[in-house]
Amino acid sequence: MPFKAHTIQVFEHELLKVDSNNGFSQTHWEKLGWYNEEHGGRYFTLVPRGVKFKNYVGVIQVDELTIEIVPKIGRLASGDDKSRWQGLLLDMLQECSWMNVYANEKATLRYKPRSILEAYLEIFIQECENIIREGLVKKYRTTEGNRNALKGRLVFSKQIQQNAIHEERFYTKHQAFDQENFFNRVLLKTLKIIPLTNNSPTLKDRVYRLLLDFPELEDIKVEAGMFDNIQYNRKTLRYAEAIEIAAMILLHYRPDIRSGQKHILALLFDMNELWEEYIFRQIRKWKKAHWKVVRQRKQFWQLHGSSSYKIIKPDIVITDKQKDQSIIIDTKWKLPEDNTPGDADLKQMYIYNEYWNGLASILLYPNSQHTPAPVFIKGAFIKDSLAIGECGIMRISVLNDSGFGIDKDIGLKISNFCLLLFSQKRPINMRRVINN
């Protein structure tokens, strides 16, 4: 009896228990345990008859079940309403170019996807359809083997070894110009995986139609690093977006070779990294002409007599080149209790202020409720009852006024606030006064 496809949405850090009512079965739990072991417990933790998710968001497809993990900040903002946070996640992925073609005018989705995974698959299939329409790329390759006619260069050593009693055959090496190349093999392998991991009849039908248009190609072995140094040219540049999604699918797909049934595909993103990348790109988009917005690193500690050293690396450094002043921003995808940062975060910001001669440092948190402007709580580092450096907390809304879309002015709001800080008269550097 075939399984009925269904989707469960959970928040990051949420616990999902085995329950016949929600469709998460003991079998699913066992298969996730197998996947978890393969990845060293990186994405979630197994508990008795349950899964405790970590700070990764995205989607896990196991058999007929789709588990979609959405940002946890939504739990405080809207209770169990997870649909708006699925859209927020897709928007953030697109803005960060982690999902380059989603919501792009040239990749209009033909239907509303049920999950993030289906959105990726829809884009991949559409790109493959475009490639097939234009024609699969052909490349020259060198091939050798036995043939019934002499073509190319005869390989004498192999001819003697293999054809001593078969004078009608020729072992040759020659060049072929055909569709047997890395780009087409990657697309074909990915297309064959999609029906194993997705139950959408619409997507499956389109995949099967594409497979009819592909020639028989050699299988490709998926290895870490195989997508790191791909060289595109004028003819293969049109493959870039499809290859990018194919890489994500192939590198995160784990078939169980023991039974051939435990097909799992997971596309997961570290929410801390996504939040940092999103804020960095939004500030750069709205930065002032005389600003420099970068990620910097400096040497912090070195072992005496050794080349080994530690570095410090703030998330975002905004420098006003006219005033030679900097504001350091560290993004935190969490909500501080009572507007009080953790000790480790404060010590980190103190060091950043010291090394970058910071005008101020800001711990930037998401806000679960919409506010028209960032909420800023001032703070300062104290020594001998004197303030020696500013370090405040900023909470900024992720959603727009309607509560159903991402706030596209988030970078403008942060930039305007930093502009206000830069415009203030810089106080006496009390740190230097005290030290002297």
VOPAGU-2260 file (C-alpha; in pm, 1 decimal, decimal comma):
REM VOPAGU-2260
SITE   aa  ch    i         X         Y         Z
SITE  MET   A    0       0,0       0,0       0,0
SITE  PRO   A    1     161,3     334,3    -101,6
SITE  PHE   A    2     234,0     596,5     161,7
SITE  LYS   A    3      40,4     921,9     161,4
SITE  ALA   A    4     268,8    1222,3     125,7
SITE  HIS   A    5     243,6    1479,9     399,9
SITE  THR   A    6     440,1    1764,6     557,2
SITE  ILE   A    7     524,1    1849,2     917,7
SITE  GLN   A    8     644,3    2198,5    1001,5
SITE  VAL   A    9     851,3    2255,2    1314,6
SITE  PHE   A   10    1059,3    2539,3    1456,1
SITE  GLU   A   11    1433,9    2512,4    1500,6
SITE  HIS   A   12    1524,6    2376,2    1844,9
SITE  GLU   A   13    1177,7    2218,0    1868,1
SITE  LEU   A   14    1117,9    1858,7    1977,2
SITE  LEU   A   15     929,5    1629,6    1738,1
SITE  LYS   A   16     793,5    1314,3    1900,1
SITE  VAL   A   17     682,3     991,1    1736,3
SITE  ASP   A   18     305,7    1025,1    1712,2
SITE  SER   A   19      53,7     856,3    1485,4
SITE  ASN   A   20    -153,7    1176,2    1484,3
SITE  ASN   A   21     117,2    1390,8    1325,7
SITE  GLY   A   22     244,1    1124,6    1084,7
SITE  PHE   A   23     593,0    1096,2    1235,5
SITE  SER   A   24     639,1     723,2    1280,3
SITE  GLN   A   25     889,3     495,8    1449,3
SITE  THR   A   26    1021,8     407,5    1102,9
SITE  HIS   A   27    1087,9     772,7    1025,1
SITE  TRP   A   28    1263,3     810,7    1360,0
SITE  GLU   A   29    1489,0     512,0    1286,4
SITE  LYS   A   30    1581,1     643,8     942,0
SITE  LEU   A   31    1663,2     987,2    1081,7
SITE  GLY   A   32    1879,6     812,0    1338,4
SITE  TRP   A   33    2068,0     642,7    1056,2
SITE  TYR   A   34    2109,4     976,6     877,0
SITE  ASN   A   35    2214,7    1146,5    1202,3
SITE  GLU   A   36    2488,3     888,6    1255,5
SITE  GLU   A   37    2616,3     947,8     901,0
SITE  HIS   A   38    2659,8    1320,1     979,1
SITE  GLY   A   39    2795,4    1300,0    1332,1
SITE  GLY   A   40    2484,0    1447,4    1495,0
SITE  ARG   A   41    2539,0    1780,4    1323,3
SITE  TYR   A   42    2180,0    1874,3    1237,3
SITE  PHE   A   43    1967,3    1732,0    1518,4
SITE  THR   A   44    1976,9    1517,0    1830,2
SITE  LEU   A   45    1795,2    1189,1    1873,9
SITE  VAL   A   46    1602,7    1140,5    2198,8
SITE  PRO   A   47    1387,7     841,6    2296,7
SITE  ARG   A   48    1112,5     828,5    2031,7
SITE  GLY   A   49    1181,0    1183,0    1922,0
SITE  VAL   A   50    1408,1    1429,1    1743,6
SITE  LYS   A   51    1537,9    1754,2    1893,2
SITE  PHE   A   52    1632,6    1992,1    1614,5
SITE  LYS   A   53    1927,1    2229,7    1637,0
SITE  ASN   A   54    1996,9    2569,7    1479,6
SITE  TYR   A   55    1953,2    2441,7    1124,8
SITE  VAL   A   56    1652,7    2538,6     913,2
SITE  GLY   A   57    1535,5    2393,8     585,0
SITE  VAL   A   58    1381,0    2063,7     489,3
SITE  ILE   A   59    1431,5    1690,8     539,3
SITE  GLN   A   60    1256,5    1446,1     305,9
SITE  VAL   A   61    1231,9    1089,4     437,1
SITE  ASP   A   62    1012,7     848,2     239,7
SITE  GLU   A   63     671,5    1014,7     202,2
SITE  LEU   A   64     729,2    1258,4     489,3
SITE  THR   A   65     858,7    1613,4     451,0
SITE  ILE   A   66     984,9    1778,6     769,1
SITE  GLU   A   67    1024,2    2152,3     726,1
SITE  ILE   A   68    1222,6    2340,7     991,1
SITE  VAL   A   69    1148,0    2714,2    1004,7
SITE  PRO   A   70    1315,0    2994,8    1206,5
SITE  LYS   A   71    1244,3    2976,4    1579,1
SITE  ILE   A   72    1183,6    3351,7    1618,1
SITE  GLY   A   73     839,8    3290,9    1469,7
SITE  ARG   A   74     742,6    3079,3    1766,9
SITE  LEU   A   75     729,6    3388,7    1984,7
SITE  ALA   A   76     571,9    3609,0    1722,4
SITE  SER   A   77     285,8    3400,6    1594,4
SITE  GLY   A   78     235,4    3088,2    1801,3
SITE  ASP   A   79     182,1    2791,3    1572,1
SITE  ASP   A   80     149,5    2993,7    1249,0
SITE  LYS   A   81     455,6    2866,0    1061,8
SITE  SER   A   82     351,0    2946,7     704,6
SITE  ARG   A   83     470,9    3309,0     717,7
SITE  TRP   A   84     809,9    3189,3     841,4
SITE  GLN   A   85     845,6    2952,2     550,1
SITE  GLY   A   86     809,9    3253,4     320,3
SITE  LEU   A   87    1053,8    3454,3     531,5
SITE  LEU   A   88    1311,8    3176,2     506,2
SITE  LEU   A   89    1273,8    3155,7     128,3
SITE  ASP   A   90    1312,8    3534,2     100,5
SITE  MET   A   91    1628,1    3531,6     315,0
SITE  LEU   A   92    1779,0    3248,2     110,3
SITE  GLN   A   93    1708,2    3437,3    -209,9
SITE  GLU   A   94    1849,0    3766,9     -76,2
SITE  CYS   A   95    2168,3    3588,9      30,0
SITE  SER   A   96    2200,1    3413,2    -308,8
SITE  TRP   A   97    2175,8    3079,5    -130,8
SITE  MET   A   98    1874,7    3021,9    -351,4
SITE  ASN   A   99    1976,9    3233,8    -643,3
SITE  VAL   A  100    1679,5    3204,1    -872,0
SITE  TYR   A  101    1386,0    3182,0    -633,3
SITE  ALA   A  102    1139,7    3467,4    -687,6
SITE  ASN   A  103    1341,3    3573,2    -991,2
SITE  GLU   A  104    1153,4    3702,5   -1292,7
SITE  LYS   A  105    1304,7    3432,9   -1514,3
SITE  ALA   A  106    1209,3    3150,7   -1278,5
SITE  THR   A  107     843,0    3202,8   -1201,5
SITE  LEU   A  108     717,9    2903,2   -1006,5
SITE  ARG   A  109     434,7    2726,3   -1186,4
SITE  TYR   A  110     257,2    2641,5    -864,9
SITE  LYS   A  111     291,7    2719,5    -496,5
SITE  PRO   A  112     542,6    2470,2    -354,1
SITE  ARG   A  113     442,3    2273,5     -48,1
SITE  SER   A  114     791,5    2297,0      96,9
SITE  ILE   A  115    1130,4    2458,5      53,8
SITE  LEU   A  116    1251,5    2136,9    -108,2
SITE  GLU   A  117     980,7    2154,3    -374,6
SITE  ALA   A  118    1074,9    2516,0    -446,0
SITE  TYR   A  119    1434,1    2406,9    -514,2
SITE  LEU   A  120    1323,2    2108,3    -722,9
SITE  GLU   A  121    1085,1    2325,2    -926,7
SITE  ILE   A  122    1370,0    2563,7   -1008,0
SITE  PHE   A  123    1606,4    2278,1   -1095,1
SITE  ILE   A  124    1351,4    2112,4   -1325,3
SITE  GLN   A  125    1274,5    2442,2   -1494,8
SITE  GLU   A  126    1644,2    2505,1   -1557,0
SITE  CYS   A  127    1681,6    2152,4   -1702,5
SITE  GLU   A  128    1384,5    2212,4   -1931,5
SITE  ASN   A  129    1549,5    2530,4   -2057,5
SITE  ILE   A  130    1877,6    2344,6   -2117,9
SITE  ILE   A  131    1704,1    2063,6   -2308,3
SITE  ARG   A  132    1519,3    2321,8   -2517,6
SITE  GLU   A  133    1849,7    2483,3   -2615,6
SITE  GLY   A  134    2025,2    2149,3   -2655,1
SITE  LEU   A  135    2259,6    1954,0   -2427,3
SITE  VAL   A  136    2618,1    2069,8   -2451,9
SITE  LYS   A  137    2865,9    1852,0   -2641,0
SITE  LYS   A  138    3234,8    1821,3   -2559,8
SITE  TYR   A  139    3537,4    1639,9   -2694,5
SITE  ARG   A  140    3654,2    1341,3   -2491,6
SITE  THR   A  141    3912,1    1071,2   -2541,1
SITE  THR   A  142    3781,6     715,1   -2546,1
SITE  GLU   A  143    3943,3     379,6   -2601,6
SITE  GLY   A  144    3818,9      25,5   -2642,6
SITE  ASN   A  145    3749,8    -253,8   -2887,0
SITE  ARG   A  146    3572,8    -166,4   -3210,2
SITE  ASN   A  147    3475,0    -360,2   -3521,7
SITE  ALA   A  148    3628,5     -93,1   -3744,6
SITE  LEU   A  149    3957,8      88,7   -3727,3
SITE  LYS   A  150    3891,6     439,6   -3603,0
SITE  GLY   A  151    4152,3     660,7   -3445,1
SITE  ARG   A  152    4488,8     534,5   -3320,1
SITE  LEU   A  153    4552,6     162,8   -3271,7
SITE  VAL   A  154    4682,4      80,4   -2921,6
SITE  PHE   A  155    4926,1    -201,1   -3002,1
SITE  SER   A  156    4983,7    -326,3   -2647,1
SITE  LYS   A  157    4610,4    -365,2   -2579,3
SITE  GLN   A  158    4550,4    -502,2   -2931,6
SITE  ILE   A  159    4797,6    -783,5   -2874,0
SITE  GLN   A  160    4672,8    -847,7   -2522,0
SITE  GLN   A  161    4300,6    -860,1   -2600,3
SITE  ASN   A  162    4266,2    -936,2   -2969,1
SITE  ALA   A  163    4530,1   -1198,1   -3044,1
SITE  ILE   A  164    4257,4   -1443,6   -3147,4
SITE  HIS   A  165    4008,7   -1179,3   -3262,6
SITE  GLU   A  166    4158,1   -1036,2   -3575,6
SITE  GLU   A  167    3822,8    -880,9   -3667,4
SITE  ARG   A  168    3844,3    -637,0   -3371,3
SITE  PHE   A  169    4057,6    -327,7   -3319,9
SITE  TYR   A  170    4156,4    -176,4   -2984,6
SITE  THR   A  171    4177,9     194,9   -3056,4
SITE  LYS   A  172    4197,2     531,4   -2885,3
SITE  HIS   A  173    4011,3     818,9   -3046,7
SITE  GLN   A  174    3831,7    1143,1   -2976,4
SITE  ALA   A  175    3453,5    1163,9   -2960,7
SITE  PHE   A  176    3237,7    1476,5   -2973,1
SITE  ASP   A  177    2918,6    1396,7   -2784,3
SITE  GLN   A  178    2699,8    1468,6   -2479,8
SITE  GLU   A  179    2900,0    1242,0   -2246,9
SITE  ASN   A  180    3042,2    1503,6   -2007,8
SITE  PHE   A  181    3037,0    1612,5   -1643,1
SITE  PHE   A  182    2759,0    1869,9   -1680,8
SITE  ASN   A  183    2507,5    1634,7   -1840,9
SITE  ARG   A  184    2595,2    1347,1   -1608,7
SITE  VAL   A  185    2528,5    1564,2   -1301,5
SITE  LEU   A  186    2188,6    1673,8   -1430,9
SITE  LEU   A  187    2088,6    1319,5   -1524,3
SITE  LYS   A  188    2188,7    1173,3   -1187,6
SITE  THR   A  189    1996,0    1445,9   -1004,5
SITE  LEU   A  190    1685,0    1393,7   -1216,3
SITE  LYS   A  191    1689,6    1022,1   -1134,4
SITE  ILE   A  192    1700,8    1100,6    -761,5
SITE  ILE   A  193    1401,4    1337,0    -756,6
SITE  PRO   A  194    1129,5    1068,8    -793,6
SITE  LEU   A  195    1287,5     880,3    -502,3
SITE  THR   A  196    1263,3    1176,7    -267,0
SITE  ASN   A  197     950,1    1363,9    -374,4
SITE  ASN   A  198     586,8    1265,6    -413,2
SITE  SER   A  199     454,6    1556,3    -617,4
SITE  PRO   A  200     281,6    1407,6    -926,8
SITE  THR   A  201     339,9    1732,7   -1116,0
SITE  LEU   A  202     714,4    1735,4   -1055,2
SITE  LYS   A  203     747,5    1361,7   -1119,5
SITE  ASP   A  204     569,9    1390,5   -1452,9
SITE  ARG   A  205     803,1    1669,9   -1564,3
SITE  VAL   A  206    1108,6    1469,3   -1451,0
SITE  TYR   A  207    1003,1    1160,3   -1645,7
SITE  ARG   A  208     952,4    1372,3   -1956,5
SITE  LEU   A  209    1302,7    1514,2   -1915,1
SITE  LEU   A  210    1454,0    1168,3   -1870,3
SITE  LEU   A  211    1313,1    1066,9   -2209,4
SITE  ASP   A  212    1511,1    1350,3   -2368,1
SITE  PHE   A  213    1842,5    1252,1   -2206,6
SITE  PRO   A  214    2077,0    1003,6   -2374,4
SITE  GLU   A  215    2221,6     710,1   -2182,4
SITE  LEU   A  216    2523,2     847,0   -1994,2
SITE  GLU   A  217    2776,8     696,2   -1758,4
SITE  ASP   A  218    2688,9     725,1   -1390,9
SITE  ILE   A  219    2887,6     979,1   -1193,5
SITE  LYS   A  220    3032,1     911,1    -849,2
SITE  VAL   A  221    2945,7    1186,6    -603,4
SITE  GLU   A  222    3240,1    1299,9    -390,9
SITE  ALA   A  223    3302,3    1595,0    -161,5
SITE  GLY   A  224    3485,5    1867,3    -349,3
SITE  MET   A  225    3375,2    1763,4    -698,0
SITE  PHE   A  226    3184,6    2090,0    -740,3
SITE  ASP   A  227    3452,0    2318,6    -595,7
SITE  ASN   A  228    3645,1    2406,9    -910,0
SITE  ILE   A  229    3398,4    2388,2   -1195,6
SITE  GLN   A  230    3505,6    2599,9   -1491,0
SITE  TYR   A  231    3220,8    2746,2   -1698,2
SITE  ASN   A  232    3262,2    2886,0   -2046,5
SITE  ARG   A  233    3033,0    3056,1   -2294,2
SITE  LYS   A  234    2859,9    2728,5   -2381,5
SITE  THR   A  235    2821,1    2589,3   -2029,2
SITE  LEU   A  236    2736,6    2905,6   -1833,3
SITE  ARG   A  237    2365,9    2828,6   -1880,2
SITE  TYR   A  238    2419,9    2517,2   -1665,4
SITE  ALA   A  239    2542,9    2714,2   -1360,8
SITE  GLU   A  240    2216,2    2752,8   -1169,0
SITE  ALA   A  241    2105,1    2394,4   -1231,9
SITE  ILE   A  242    2446,7    2261,4   -1127,3
SITE  GLU   A  243    2435,2    2467,9    -807,8
SITE  ILE   A  244    2107,1    2310,0    -699,8
SITE  ALA   A  245    2218,3    1966,5    -822,6
SITE  ALA   A  246    2525,9    1992,9    -600,4
SITE  MET   A  247    2309,0    2062,8    -295,9
SITE  ILE   A  248    2085,3    1766,5    -375,2
SITE  LEU   A  249    2359,0    1516,4    -458,6
SITE  LEU   A  250    2580,5    1607,0    -162,2
SITE  HIS   A  251    2289,8    1583,1      83,7
SITE  TYR   A  252    2119,3    1275,3     -55,6
SITE  ARG   A  253    2182,7     951,9     130,5
SITE  PRO   A  254    2038,0     629,1     -11,5
SITE  ASP   A  255    2068,9     322,5     209,8
SITE  ILE   A  256    2268,3      77,1      -1,5
SITE  ARG   A  257    2185,3    -201,1     242,3
SITE  SER   A  258    1811,6    -203,6     176,2
SITE  GLY   A  259    1767,3      42,6    -107,2
SITE  GLN   A  260    1466,7     192,3      69,4
SITE  LYS   A  261    1590,8     455,4     313,2
SITE  HIS   A  262    1607,4     748,8      75,4
SITE  ILE   A  263    1672,9    1071,1     266,5
SITE  LEU   A  264    1739,4    1415,9     128,2
SITE  ALA   A  265    1813,6    1711,4     355,4
SITE  LEU   A  266    1871,1    2075,1     254,9
SITE  LEU   A  267    1961,5    2249,3     578,8
SITE  PHE   A  268    2111,0    2589,7     657,8
SITE  ASP   A  269    2272,9    2722,8     974,4
SITE  MET   A  270    2034,0    2998,4    1085,9
SITE  ASN   A  271    2312,8    3189,1    1262,3
SITE  GLU   A  272    2514,5    3204,7     939,2
SITE  LEU   A  273    2207,0    3292,9     733,2
SITE  TRP   A  274    2114,0    3581,5     966,5
SITE  GLU   A  275    2469,6    3718,2     956,3
SITE  GLU   A  276    2488,5    3692,8     577,4
SITE  TYR   A  277    2147,9    3853,6     533,9
SITE  ILE   A  278    2227,5    4153,5     757,1
SITE  PHE   A  279    2569,6    4198,6     595,6
SITE  ARG   A  280    2419,2    4210,9     245,5
SITE  GLN   A  281    2137,7    4444,3     350,4
SITE  ILE   A  282    2376,7    4693,6     511,7
SITE  ARG   A  283    2602,8    4689,4     206,7
SITE  LYS   A  284    2299,5    4755,9     -12,7
SITE  TRP   A  285    2213,2    5070,8     184,1
SITE  LYS   A  286    2560,3    5189,5     291,4
SITE  LYS   A  287    2666,5    5550,4     245,9
SITE  ALA   A  288    2918,2    5644,4     -22,3
SITE  HIS   A  289    3197,8    5719,5     227,6
SITE  TRP   A  290    3151,2    5396,2     422,9
SITE  LYS   A  291    3336,9    5070,8     398,6
SITE  VAL   A  292    3136,1    4764,6     506,1
SITE  VAL   A  293    3350,2    4453,7     541,3
SITE  ARG   A  294    3422,1    4142,0     737,6
SITE  GLN   A  295    3769,0    4176,1     883,9
SITE  ARG   A  296    4004,0    3957,5    1080,9
SITE  LYS   A  297    4304,3    4040,6    1293,8
SITE  GLN   A  298    4571,3    3842,3    1470,9
SITE  PHE   A  299    4480,5    3817,6    1838,2
SITE  TRP   A  300    4723,3    3579,3    2010,8
SITE  GLN   A  301    5036,9    3397,5    1905,0
SITE  LEU   A  302    5229,6    3113,9    2064,2
SITE  HIS   A  303    5579,0    3233,9    2147,4
SITE  GLY   A  304    5838,1    3105,5    1902,2
SITE  SER   A  305    5571,7    2958,9    1674,6
SITE  SER   A  306    5383,2    3061,3    1362,4
SITE  SER   A  307    5060,6    2938,3    1522,4
SITE  TYR   A  308    4819,6    3213,9    1621,7
SITE  LYS   A  309    4455,8    3289,9    1699,5
SITE  ILE   A  310    4246,1    3542,6    1511,5
SITE  ILE   A  311    3940,0    3750,5    1593,8
SITE  LYS   A  312    3674,1    3808,0    1332,4
SITE  PRO   A  313    3374,1    4033,5    1394,2
SITE  ASP   A  314    3067,9    3975,9    1179,3
SITE  ILE   A  315    3046,6    4326,6    1029,2
SITE  VAL   A  316    3271,9    4632,4    1052,2
SITE  ILE   A  317    3132,5    4964,0     923,5
SITE  THR   A  318    3403,4    5229,0     881,6
SITE  ASP   A  319    3341,4    5594,3     808,3
SITE  LYS   A  320    3645,3    5670,2     592,0
SITE  GLN   A  321    3604,3    6046,5     637,4
SITE  LYS   A  322    3622,7    6025,8    1016,4
SITE  ASP   A  323    3833,1    5709,9    1051,6
SITE  GLN   A  324    3577,4    5567,8    1293,7
SITE  SER   A  325    3422,8    5223,1    1306,2
SITE  ILE   A  326    3106,3    5060,4    1432,3
SITE  ILE   A  327    3123,8    4687,5    1494,0
SITE  ILE   A  328    2810,2    4475,2    1456,7
SITE  ASP   A  329    2778,3    4118,2    1578,8
SITE  THR   A  330    2462,0    3936,1    1473,5
SITE  LYS   A  331    2287,8    3702,0    1717,2
SITE  TRP   A  332    1996,3    3484,4    1607,3
SITE  LYS   A  333    1838,0    3463,1    1949,9
SITE  LEU   A  334    1645,9    3678,6    2196,2
SITE  PRO   A  335    1840,1    3803,1    2501,2
SITE  GLU   A  336    1671,2    3758,2    2835,0
SITE  ASP   A  337    1584,4    4090,0    3001,5
SITE  ASN   A  338    1787,6    4269,9    2730,9
SITE  THR   A  339    2107,3    4145,0    2892,3
SITE  PRO   A  340    2366,9    3981,0    2665,0
SITE  GLY   A  341    2567,9    3680,7    2774,8
SITE  ASP   A  342    2909,9    3727,5    2932,0
SITE  ALA   A  343    3087,5    3565,4    2638,2
SITE  ASP   A  344    2916,1    3799,6    2389,4
SITE  LEU   A  345    3009,2    4108,6    2591,8
SITE  LYS   A  346    3372,5    4002,7    2629,3
SITE  GLN   A  347    3385,5    3944,2    2255,0
SITE  MET   A  348    3251,2    4293,4    2182,7
SITE  TYR   A  349    3496,3    4451,4    2428,7
SITE  ILE   A  350    3783,2    4298,4    2232,8
SITE  TYR   A  351    3637,2    4418,0    1902,6
SITE  ASN   A  352    3608,1    4773,3    2035,2
SITE  GLU   A  353    3969,4    4759,0    2151,0
SITE  TYR   A  354    4119,6    4620,2    1830,1
SITE  TRP   A  355    3915,6    4829,0    1586,3
SITE  ASN   A  356    3916,9    5146,4    1798,4
SITE  GLY   A  357    3541,7    5127,7    1775,7
SITE  LEU   A  358    3313,9    5425,9    1814,7
SITE  ALA   A  359    3054,0    5173,8    1929,9
SITE  SER   A  360    2969,1    4807,8    1905,2
SITE  ILE   A  361    2622,5    4664,8    1854,6
SITE  LEU   A  362    2482,5    4323,0    1938,1
SITE  LEU   A  363    2210,3    4284,6    1676,2
SITE  TYR   A  364    1915,4    4058,1    1757,7
SITE  PRO   A  365    1595,1    3986,8    1562,8
SITE  ASN   A  366    1273,9    4124,7    1703,9
SITE  SER   A  367     976,0    3891,3    1726,0
SITE  GLN   A  368     727,7    4181,2    1703,4
SITE  HIS   A  369     718,5    4444,6    1431,0
SITE  THR   A  370     841,8    4793,7    1518,6
SITE  PRO   A  371     877,0    5077,2    1264,6
SITE  ALA   A  372    1231,1    5151,1    1381,5
SITE  PRO   A  373    1505,1    4944,7    1550,4
SITE  VAL   A  374    1484,7    4922,1    1927,3
SITE  PHE   A  375    1821,6    5025,2    2072,6
SITE  ILE   A  376    1920,0    4977,9    2436,5
SITE  LYS   A  377    2236,5    5168,2    2520,9
SITE  GLY   A  378    2514,3    5012,7    2720,2
SITE  ALA   A  379    2877,3    5080,9    2795,7
SITE  PHE   A  380    3188,5    4906,9    2921,0
SITE  ILE   A  381    3288,4    5037,8    3265,2
SITE  LYS   A  382    3626,8    5070,0    3430,7
SITE  ASP   A  383    3684,1    5249,7    3760,2
SITE  SER   A  384    3327,2    5385,8    3743,3
SITE  LEU   A  385    3395,5    5546,2    3403,9
SITE  ALA   A  386    3244,8    5449,0    3067,8
SITE  ILE   A  387    3527,1    5347,0    2834,1
SITE  GLY   A  388    3332,5    5229,7    2529,2
SITE  GLU   A  389    2977,4    5195,9    2401,7
SITE  CYS   A  390    2819,5    4856,8    2348,2
SITE  GLY   A  391    2444,7    4851,2    2291,5
SITE  ILE   A  392    2174,0    4602,5    2203,6
SITE  MET   A  393    1968,8    4648,6    1890,4
SITE  ARG   A  394    1651,7    4453,1    1823,0
SITE  ILE   A  395    1517,7    4484,2    1471,1
SITE  SER   A  396    1201,7    4351,9    1309,5
SITE  VAL   A  397    1237,7    4076,1    1052,9
SITE  LEU   A  398     882,0    4096,6     918,5
SITE  ASN   A  399     723,6    4399,5     753,3
SITE  ASP   A  400     412,7    4589,9     865,0
SITE  SER   A  401     174,0    4323,2     737,4
SITE  GLY   A  402     355,0    4047,9     925,4
SITE  PHE   A  403     355,7    3827,0     614,3
SITE  GLY   A  404     669,9    3933,5     434,6
SITE  ILE   A  405    1029,8    4019,7     499,1
SITE  ASP   A  406    1114,7    4380,8     587,1
SITE  LYS   A  407    1308,7    4495,1     281,0
SITE  ASP   A  408    1414,6    4818,4     455,1
SITE  ILE   A  409    1603,1    4644,3     735,3
SITE  GLY   A  410    1940,7    4750,3     591,3
SITE  LEU   A  411    1824,0    5110,1     550,0
SITE  LYS   A  412    1709,6    5126,8     912,0
SITE  ILE   A  413    2043,0    4995,7    1042,1
SITE  SER   A  414    2240,2    5230,0     813,4
SITE  ASN   A  415    2038,9    5532,9     923,8
SITE  PHE   A  416    2100,0    5444,9    1288,1
SITE  CYS   A  417    2474,8    5407,0    1228,2
SITE  LEU   A  418    2476,4    5738,7    1041,8
SITE  LEU   A  419    2328,3    5898,6    1351,4
SITE  LEU   A  420    2601,2    5745,1    1567,9
SITE  PHE   A  421    2874,3    5866,5    1331,6
SITE  SER   A  422    2729,2    6218,5    1332,8
SITE  GLN   A  423    2759,5    6252,1    1709,3
SITE  LYS   A  424    3065,9    6421,0    1851,8
SITE  ARG   A  425    3311,3    6156,5    1954,1
SITE  PRO   A  426    3372,0    6153,6    2331,3
SITE  ILE   A  427    3716,5    6159,9    2488,8
SITE  ASN   A  428    3874,5    5816,1    2471,1
SITE  MET   A  429    3849,4    5735,4    2842,2
SITE  ARG   A  430    4026,6    5405,6    2787,4
SITE  ARG   A  431    4348,5    5586,8    2697,9
SITE  VAL   A  432    4302,0    5838,8    2980,3
SITE  ILE   A  433    4273,7    5560,5    3236,8
SITE  ASN   A  434    4563,7    5363,1    3092,0
SITE  ASN   A  435    4790,6    5667,3    3100,0
